[in-house]
């Protein structure tokens, strides 16, 4: 069973990792990953906030419809 990551197999993945190390340097990679993690966390928080806002508007609209029917 071959390792398949983003369409890359074994030696191709190793070459990509080595190129990244050469371009950014071993010291910068942890900072890049940390910033990427923060960005993903921020994006997920934004999605959750948007869902909460939409649900709040839907609840408000259903409450108004319920009050109008009574």
NORMO-V890833 format. One record per pair of residues at least 12 apart in sequence whose ideal C-beta (glycine too) atoms are under 10 Angstrom apart, sorted by the first residue. I is the first residue (numbers start at 1). GAP is how many residues later the second one is. D is the distance in whole Angstrom. If there is no record, write none. Layout:
i = <I;I>
gap = <GAP;GAP>
d = <D;D>
//
This chain:
i = <17;20>
gap = <12;12>
d = <10;9>
//
